[in-house]
């Protein structure tokens, strides 16, 4: 499920802080930010910035109830 919101530059800056995104050094934060094409137009998306190769797979697909 995806939610898309229309926000202004000040709100985006607040989200960047919340998501630990640093526009001047995107590789230093927890998340990077990228523009994605959607059926509603382009949208910013936060992408996890760490290596997940060693992470455990959640076979159920339910991160809240990982079995």
ROGU-815616 format. One line per 10 residues: for each residue x, y, z of N, C-alpha, C, O. Coordinates in steps of 0.2 Angstrom, whole numbers, padded with zeros to 4 digits, always signed. Example, Ala and Ser with C-alpha at 12.3 -4.5 7.8 and 13.67 -1.06 7.14 Angstrom:
+0066,-0028,+0039,+0062,-0022,+0039,+0066,-0016,+0039,+0071,-0017,+0042 | +0064,-0011,+0035,+0068,-0005,+0036,+0064,+0000,+0039,+0067,+0006,+0040
This chain:
+0004,-0006,+0000,+0000,+0000,+0000,+0004,+0006,+0000,+0010,+0006,+0003 | +0002,+0011,-0004,+0006,+0017,-0004,+0002,+0023,-0003,-0004,+0023,-0005 | +0004,+0028,+0000,+0000,+0034,+0002,+0004,+0040,-0002,+0010,+0040,-0001 | +0001,+0044,-0005,+0004,+0050,-0008,+0001,+0056,-0006,-0005,+0057,-0006 | +0005,+0061,-0004,+0003,+0067,-0001,+0006,+0073,-0005,+0011,+0073,-0007 | +0002,+0079,-0006,+0004,+0085,-0008,+0007,+0089,-0002,+0003,+0091,+0002 | +0013,+0091,-0002,+0016,+0094,+0003,+0021,+0100,+0000,+0022,+0100,-0006 | +0022,+0105,+0005,+0026,+0111,+0002,+0033,+0109,+0004,+0035,+0104,+0008 | +0038,+0114,+0003,+0045,+0113,+0004,+0047,+0113,+0011,+0051,+0109,+0014 | +0043,+0117,+0015,+0044,+0117,+0023,+0042,+0110,+0026,+0046,+0107,+0030
+0037,+0107,+0023,+0035,+0100,+0026,+0039,+0095,+0023,+0041,+0090,+0027 | +0042,+0096,+0017,+0047,+0091,+0015,+0053,+0091,+0019,+0056,+0086,+0021 | +0055,+0097,+0021,+0061,+0098,+0025,+0060,+0095,+0032,+0065,+0092,+0035 | +0054,+0095,+0035,+0052,+0092,+0041,+0052,+0084,+0041,+0055,+0081,+0045 | +0050,+0082,+0035,+0050,+0075,+0034,+0057,+0072,+0033,+0059,+0067,+0035 | +0061,+0076,+0030,+0069,+0074,+0029,+0072,+0073,+0036,+0075,+0069,+0037 | +0070,+0078,+0040,+0073,+0077,+0047,+0070,+0071,+0051,+0074,+0068,+0054 | +0064,+0070,+0050,+0061,+0064,+0053,+0064,+0058,+0050,+0065,+0053,+0054 | +0065,+0057,+0044,+0067,+0051,+0041,+0075,+0051,+0041,+0078,+0046,+0038 | +0078,+0056,+0044,+0086,+0055,+0045,+0089,+0056,+0038,+0094,+0052,+0036
+0086,+0060,+0033,+0089,+0061,+0027,+0093,+0068,+0026,+0090,+0073,+0029 | +0099,+0067,+0024,+0103,+0073,+0023,+0104,+0075,+0016,+0108,+0071,+0012 | +0101,+0080,+0013,+0102,+0081,+0006,+0109,+0083,+0004,+0111,+0082,-0002 | +0113,+0086,+0008,+0120,+0087,+0007,+0124,+0081,+0007,+0130,+0081,+0004 | +0122,+0076,+0010,+0126,+0070,+0011,+0121,+0064,+0011,+0121,+0061,+0017 | +0117,+0062,+0006,+0112,+0057,+0007,+0115,+0050,+0009,+0111,+0046,+0012 | +0121,+0048,+0008,+0124,+0042,+0010,+0125,+0042,+0017,+0127,+0036,+0020 | +0125,+0047,+0021,+0126,+0047,+0028,+0120,+0046,+0032,+0120,+0044,+0038 | +0114,+0047,+0029,+0108,+0046,+0033,+0105,+0039,+0033,+0108,+0034,+0030 | +0100,+0038,+0037,+0096,+0031,+0037,+0093,+0030,+0030,+0093,+0024,+0028
+0090,+0035,+0027,+0087,+0035,+0021,+0090,+0039,+0016,+0092,+0045,+0017 | +0089,+0038,+0009,+0090,+0042,+0004,+0083,+0044,+0001,+0078,+0041,+0003 | +0083,+0049,-0003,+0076,+0051,-0006,+0077,+0051,-0014,+0082,+0054,-0016 | +0072,+0049,-0017,+0072,+0048,-0024,+0065,+0050,-0027,+0060,+0049,-0023 | +0065,+0052,-0033,+0059,+0054,-0037,+0057,+0047,-0040,+0060,+0045,-0044 | +0050,+0045,-0039,+0048,+0040,-0043,+0042,+0042,-0047,+0038,+0046,-0045 | +0041,+0039,-0053,+0035,+0040,-0057,+0029,+0036,-0054,+0030,+0030,-0053 | +0024,+0039,-0053,+0018,+0036,-0051,+0012,+0037,-0056,+0013,+0041,-0061 | +0006,+0034,-0056,+0001,+0035,-0060,-0002,+0042,-0059,-0006,+0045,-0062 | +0000,+0045,-0053,-0003,+0052,-0051,+0003,+0057,-0052,+0002,+0063,-0051
+0008,+0055,-0056,+0014,+0060,-0057,+0020,+0058,-0053,+0020,+0053,-0050 | +0025,+0062,-0053,+0031,+0061,-0049,+0030,+0062,-0042,+0026,+0066,-0040 | +0033,+0058,-0038,+0033,+0058,-0030,+0039,+0057,-0027,+0043,+0052,-0030 | +0041,+0060,-0022,+0047,+0059,-0018,+0046,+0052,-0014,+0040,+0051,-0012 | +0051,+0048,-0013,+0051,+0042,-0009,+0057,+0041,-0005,+0062,+0042,-0008 | +0056,+0039,+0001,+0062,+0038,+0005,+0064,+0030,+0004,+0060,+0026,+0005 | +0071,+0029,+0003,+0073,+0023,+0002,+0078,+0021,+0007,+0083,+0025,+0009 | +0078,+0015,+0010,+0082,+0013,+0016,+0089,+0013,+0013,+0091,+0010,+0007 | +0094,+0016,+0017,+0101,+0017,+0014,+0106,+0012,+0016,+0112,+0013,+0015 | +0104,+0007,+0020,+0109,+0002,+0022,+0109,-0005,+0018,+0104,-0006,+0014
+0114,-0009,+0019,+0114,-0015,+0015,+0110,-0020,+0019,+0110,-0021,+0025 | +0105,-0023,+0015,+0101,-0028,+0018,+0102,-0035,+0015,+0098,-0040,+0017 | +0108,-0036,+0012,+0110,-0043,+0010,+0110,-0048,+0016,+0108,-0054,+0015 | +0112,-0046,+0022,+0112,-0050,+0027,+0106,-0051,+0032,+0106,-0054,+0037 | +0101,-0047,+0030,+0095,-0047,+0033,+0091,-0053,+0033,+0091,-0057,+0027 | +0087,-0055,+0038,+0083,-0061,+0037,+0076,-0059,+0033,+0073,-0054,+0034 | +0075,-0064,+0029,+0069,-0063,+0025,+0062,-0065,+0029,+0062,-0070,+0033 | +0057,-0061,+0028,+0051,-0062,+0032,+0047,-0065,+0027,+0043,-0062,+0022 | +0046,-0072,+0027,+0043,-0076,+0022,+0035,-0074,+0022,+0033,-0075,+0016 | +0032,-0072,+0027,+0025,-0071,+0027,+0024,-0064,+0023,+0018,-0063,+0021
+0029,-0060,+0023,+0028,-0053,+0020,+0025,-0048,+0025,+0024,-0042,+0023 | +0024,-0050,+0031,+0020,-0046,+0036,+0026,-0044,+0041,+0027,-0048,+0045 | +0028,-0038,+0040,+0034,-0036,+0044,+0031,-0035,+0052,+0035,-0035,+0056 | +0025,-0034,+0053,+0022,-0033,+0060,+0022,-0040,+0063,+0021,-0040,+0069 | +0021,-0045,+0059,+0021,-0052,+0062,+0025,-0056,+0058,+0023,-0061,+0055 | +0032,-0055,+0059,+0037,-0059,+0055,+0037,-0067,+0057,+0039,-0068,+0063 | +0035,-0071,+0053,+0035,-0078,+0054,+0039,-0081,+0048,+0040,-0088,+0049
